[in-house]
Amino acid sequence: MKRTWVRALLGFVILFGITALWAVTTPKYAAPDEPAHAVKAAANVRGEFRGTPQPADHIPYEAFTVPATLAQGNPACIAFQPEQSAACLPRWTAQSGLTEALTYVGGYPPLYYLLVGLPTLVTNGKDVLFWMRLVSAALSSLFLAVGFVAASRIRRARWTVLGVAAAVTPMALFLASVVNPSGLEISAALATWTCALAAFASREDPPPRGLVLWTAVSASVLVQVRGLSPLLLAVIGLTVVGVTGWQPVLRVLRRRDGQIGAGILAASSIFALVWIFAMGSLKLAGAGQPVAPNASNWQIFTTAIRAVGLNMYQLFGVFGWLDTNMPTWCYFAWEAICALLALAVLVRREFRLAVVIAGVVAVTILLPTALASLEARKLGIVGQGRYILPVAVGAPILAGYAMSRRPRDRRARARRLLVPALIIGVTVGAVQVSGFVQALHRYRTGVNAPLFVRDTPWNPPIAPLLAVGLFVALQAVFLWWWLSLPVSAGPENRETPNTARTPLPAMGE
């Protein structure tokens, strides 16, 4: 048990280090919708949950009273302009007192904002946004670490953990590092996927009590993050039940810990739904790609599906205000990893799970298409690929889980797994580093400048070479950590008799 706790804590520290580097090297307010989310966080933590409506141009603005420091730093000069360096941004200064600021996410559920807004109660210094980012990074790192450790509870876990590694894209880590609830939504969803699979489909019967409760905690947090989170949780839940069947779920619900977890999730879901509909969390902001007034429903649908297809790059990594792509090879490499996992499922003849995975991919494409089509005549085609990432992470996770289901000779399996594990791990790390370097390059000089420039218009608070060096080192340690998890997860992954159980760390009984 002690060793498992140490592994889990180490994973959290590594992931927090990675996301913290993203946080301090990303210019203030140089992330999607970050000013709006920071304003809401500062207002909510002060007990102000409903602002003064000031709608304009189809945007549901609300005015809130927040620390004056957060009302500065308009990012208009770099938003959607990847050729522009961050040198044009106004310098932040510590400002005393409160002022009025606008946000268009005032109706979002408050859980994330109450936590991320806490630093604004302690300081109004010029770096308060960095402290808010670090809180956000810590929350996401916690659930990502839980997700990996939960995956290691599944028998023959190496493949499942590989699937989780393929699910943690550069986009997930970037969003985890800024003030934006999408980061927590993605990480809580990933933890929900893996905890639920481990609890309801593992060979441990009954599953550890802590694992059951963390499944409920992850789902309870997920349902309260954004307006669409309850729908995404429903998709995840139905998919997991489709994989495991109802019987394991019902067995857990007969236990007291299962009933406590179900009660927590039910209360959280009810609160989230009441809040979402009472506060208008589903209101859309802005105008998207316009459609012709006389366009048919089918024309709108096909336009929407093309737009959604273009937004799929955001599943892997598009930084800044969703204006900075990674190098092209990064997308091909990550897509190849996912494709190889899917192909391996077919080769193993896990056809039932292959159908489920195909269903997850279909939902990833069709759900945002349907939602965009519904509002197209009023707002145009709106939506972003990151919104569906909580569902999309399930595809590689399920592919890895499918590969873990077929027993093989232990030594032969270990030898066969070593090569694909290292290839996937090194590729994942290389893409993560490339994405980080590209984002830093965009902020320092703009994307059109040469990559290796000594004197640049803007630099992060820490030396760029030091930041890149630390990022590479942390990625190497991260690779070692998640590759070692299946070896250390407990008796069922060492193919020894199940005479004892090691509970999931921080999920104690």
N, C-alpha and C positions, 0 to 999 in steps of 0.2 A: 504493500500500500504506500509506504513512504517513497519508494522509488517512482511509483506512478505519479504521486503528488509533485515530486521534483521535476519529472518530465513535463507535466502539464504547466507548472510554473515557468519552466524554461521556455516552453513554446510561447507562452504569453509574453515573456520578456523579449524574445526574438521578434515576434510579430509587432509588439509595441515599438521596438527600436526601428523596424522598417517603416512603419506608418509615421513615426515621429520624424524620421528623415524627410518623408514626403511633406509633412506638415510645415517644417521649418524652411524648406527650400521652395515652397510654393508661395508666391507673393500674396500679400493680404488681399482678400476678395477676388483672387484670380481663379476661382473655382465656380462651377455652375450654381447660380442663385445664392451664393454664400452671403451677400449682404442681407437679403430677405430673411434667411434662416437665423443669422446672428441677431437681427433686430427682434425676431419673435422669441428667441431664447432669452435675451435680456429682459424682455417684457414679461414673459411667462414666469420666470423665476422670481419676479417682483409681484406676482399675483394678478397681473393684468392679462386676461385671456381673450377679451373681446375689445377690439380697437374701434376707432371711429371710421366708418366706411367712407372712402374717397375713390370710388371706381373711376377708371379712365381707360378708353380704348380697349374695352373688353377685358381689362385687367382688374381683378377685385382687390384693389389696394385698401389697406386699413392703416390708420395712424396709431402708433403706440409711443409711450414715453419711455425712453431708454437712455443709458449713459451717453453723453455727447461724444465720447471717443469713438463709439461705434457708428456714428452718423457721418463720419468722414471717409475719405478713401474711395471715391467713386471710380469703379474700374472700367468706365466706358471707353477709355483710350486703348485698352488691350482686348476687351471682350470681343470675340469673333474676328480678331485681327491677328492671326498667328505670326505675321511678318513683323509685328511691333514688339519691341522688348518691353520689359516691365519698368524701364527707367522713366516712362511717362507718368507713372502713377504718382499721385500726391503723397508726400511724406506724412506719416501719422505722427501726431503729438498727443501727449496726455492732456485731456480736457476735463475740467471739473463740471459737476452739475449734470442735469438731465435735459433732454431735448426731445422734440417730436421727430419720428422717423417713420417711413412707410415700408410696408411689407405686403406681399401678395400670397403669403402662406399662413395668414393669421388663423385660419380655421383648422390647421393640421392638429392631430392629437398631441397632447402636451408632454408625454413622458420623456422623449428624447430632449426636448428643449429645456425641461426643468433640470436635467442633469448637466447638459452642456452649458447652460447659462450660469452655473454656480460660480465660475471664476469672476464674473462681472460683479458679484457681491463683495469680492475681496479686493479687487484692484480696478482702477480705471486708467491704468498706464497704457502706453502706446503699443505694448505687446499683449494686451488682453486677448486679442483674437487668437494668438498662438496658444495661450492657455486653454481657451475653449476648444481649439483643434485637438490638443493633447488629451482632453477629456473624451472627446469623440473617438480618437484613436484608441484609447484604452478600452472603451466599451466594445468597439468592434474587434479589437485584438482578443478580448476575453472570449467572445462567442466563436471566433475563428479557431482559437486554441481548443475550446470545448468540442467544436466540430471534428477536428483532427483526432482528438483523444477518443471521442465516441466512436469514430470509424474504426479505431484500433480494437474495439471491443468485439467486432464481428469476426467469426471464425475465418481463418486464412485471410487476414485483414490486409495483406500487402496491396492487393489490387484495389480494395476500397479506398485505402489511404492515397494511392496513386490517383484515383478518381477525384478525391477531394483536392489534391494538389493542382489538378487540371482545372478545377472549378474556381480556385482563388486566382483570378486574372489580375493583371495590373490595374484594371479599372476598379476592381473591388478594393484594392489597397489604396488607390488614389482617393476614392470617395470616403474610405474610412478615415482619411487623414485630414479632412476639411470639415467645416461646419455645414453638414448636409445630411439629412436623415437617411438618405439612400445607403450610406455606408453601413449604418446599424441594421437597416432592413435586410441588406444582402447577407451580412454576417450572421444575424439571428436566423435568417432562413436557412443558411448552410448548416448551422447547428441543429435546427429543427429537422432537416433532412436526415442527418447522420444519427442524431440521438433517437429519432423515431425508428429508423431502420435497425439500429443496434438493440433497442428495447423490444421491438415487436418481431424481429426476424433473426435475432442471434440465437445461437444454440444454448445460451445460458437460460435455464428455466428453473426458477423465475429470474428475470433480469434484475440486476442490482437496483436497490431502492433509489440510490442517488441518480442513476441513469434515467429512471422513470420521472423523477422530479425535475431533472434538467431538461427533459423533453418538454414538460409542461412550462417551465420557465422560459425556454427559448421561444416556444410558440406564443406564450403570453406577451412577451416583449415584441415579437414580430407583429402581432395583430394590432399593436398600438402605435406603429411608427408613422404610417401614411394613410391617406384615404382609401387606397386600393389594397392595403395590407390584408384586411380580412378576406378578400377574394383570393389573393395569392396564397394565403394560409390554407384556404379551402382546397385549392388545387393541389397543394403539397400533401395535405391530409388524405385526400381521395386517392392520390397516386400511391402513397405508401400503403394504404389499405389494399389497393389493387395488387401490390406486390406481395404483401404478407397475408392477406385475407383478414376476416373479422375476428377469427377465434383468438389469435394472440392478443388483440386489442381488448377483447372482452375478458380474457383471463387477467390482464393487468388491471382492468377496471373493477374486478372483484376484490382486489387488494386495497388495504387502507391507503397506502402511498399513491396508488393509482387514483383513488377517489379524491384524495387531497389535490393531486395534480390536475384532475379534471375540474375540480371546483375552482382552482386558481385560474385555469384557462377559460372556464365559462364566465367567471366574474370579469376577467380582463376583456373578453370578447364583447360582453354586453356593454361595458363602459365604452369601449372603442366604437361600437356601432351607434350608441346613443350620441356620443360626441360628434362623430362624423356627420350624421344627418342633422343634428341640432346646430352645428357650427358651420355647415357648408363646406366640409373638407374636400368634396369632390368638384368644387368649382375649378374650372380650368383658367389659366392665365395666358394672356397674349393671343396672337393670331398666327396661324400656321400657313402652310401652303394652300393658296386659295383654290377653290373648285368652281367650275362654270355654273352659273345659276340654273341652267337647264340640264345639268349632268344627271344621268340616271343613277340609281343606286348601285348598279353593277360597275359603272364607270368610277364612281366614288370608291368602291371597294378595291378595284384594281389599282387606282391611284394610291390608295392607302397602303396596300400591300407592297407596292414598289418603294414607297417612303419608308416603311418599316424595314424592308430589306436593306436599304442604305443605312439605317440606324443600327443595324446589327453589329457594325464595327464597335459600337459602344459597349458591347458585351465584353470585349477584350481590352480595349484601352483607347480612349480619346480624351485628352487632357485639356487643361485650361477651362474656358467656357465652351467645352465640347468643340474646340476649334483646332486642336493639335493632335494629329495622328502619329502613331508609332511608325517606324520604317515598315515597308510593305512585307518584308520577310517575316516580321513578327506575327502578323495575322495569319499568314500561310502556315507558319510553324505551329501556332496554337490550334488552328483548324485541323492540321494533320494529326496532332495528338488526339483530339476528340474523335476524328474519323478512325484512327487506328483502334481506339478503345471500342468504338461501335462495331468495327469489323471483327475484332476479337470476340465480341459477344455472339456474333453470327457464326463464327468458326466453332465456338463452343456449343452451338446449337441451343442456346438459351433463347428460343424464339418468343416465348411469352414475355420475357423481360425486354426483348428487342422491340416488341410491339408497344410496351409501356414507355420505353425510351423514345420511340418515334412519336408517341402521343405527347410527351413532354416537349419535344422539339416543335410539334405542330402547335401546341398551346403558346409556345414562345413566339411564334410568328402570327398566329391567328387572333389571339386575345388582344394584343395592341392594335391589330388591324381593325377588329370589330369596334373597339373603343374609339379609335380615331374616326371611323366611318360615322359613328353616331353623332358626333359634333361637327362634322365636316361642313355642313351647309351654314353653320353659324360662325365657326372659328377657323375653318380651313382644316387641313390635315395636321394635327398636333400629336405630340408624343415623342418620347425619347427611348432609345434602346435600353438604357440603364434601369428603366422602370420595371422591366420584365426579368432582370437578372436574378432576382430571388427564386424564380421558377427555373430559369435556364441552368443554374448551377446544379440542379438535380440530374441533368442528363449525364454528365461525366461521372457523378457520384453513383448513379444507378448502373452505369456501364461497369465501373469498378466492382460494385457489389455483385453483379451478374458473374463476373469472372471469378469471384471468390467462392462460388457455390459448388464448383466441381472439384471433388477430392482428387488429389494426385499424390504420387510418391513424394515424401517430404524433401529429400535431398535433391531429387531431380527438379522439383518445383522451385526450390530455392535457387538453383543454378540458372534455371530458365528465367526467373523473375529478375535476377540481378541486372542483366543487360538492359531489358526494357525500362526497369526502374531508374537506372543511371541515365539512360538516354532521355527519358521524359524529364527527370529531375534537372539535368544540365540544361536541357532546352528551355524548361520553365524558368530557371534562373537567368539564362541568357536573355530571354524576352523581358523579364522583369527589369534587369539592369538596362537594357536598351530603351525601354519605355521611360525609365527614370532619367536617363541621360538626355533623351529627346525632349522631355518636358523641361528639364533644367536649361537646355540649349535654347529652347523657345523663349523662356523668360529672360535669359541673359542677353540674347542678341536678336531674337526673332528667327524664324525657321529658315529664312533665305540666306543668312550669313553662314560662313564656313563653321564647321563643328568645333574645331580646335582654335579658339581665339584667346589670346592672353588678356588683352585689355578689352573689357566689355562694358556696355552702358549700365548694366545692373548685375549685382551679385547677391546671393543669399547671405543670411547672417553668419554662416560658417563657410570656410573656404570650399569652393566647388570640388577641387580634387579630393579634399578630405571627405566631403559628403559622398562622392562616388566611391571612394575607397571603402568607407564604412558600409555603404550599401552593398557592395560586392561581398565584403566579409560576412555581413549578416545574411545574405542570400545563401552563401556557402554553409553557414551554420544552420540555417533554416532547412536546407536540403538534408544535411546530416540528421537533424532532429526528426523530420517526418519520415525519413527512411528507417530510422531506428525504432519508431513507435510500434510497429507490429511485432518486433522482437521482444519488446518489453511490456506488452499490454497485459499479459496474464497467461494462465495455463492453457486456455483454449486455443491460443495462437501459437503455442509451442508444441501442440499435438501431444500433450500429456494428459493423464486422467484428470477429470474435473473434480479434484478433491478440495479445492479452495477457490474462492473468487476474490479478485481484486477490484474493489469498487472504483468507479470513475472518480478522478480527483476533483476536489471542490464540489463533489456531488454527494457528500457523505451522508451516512444514514443517521 
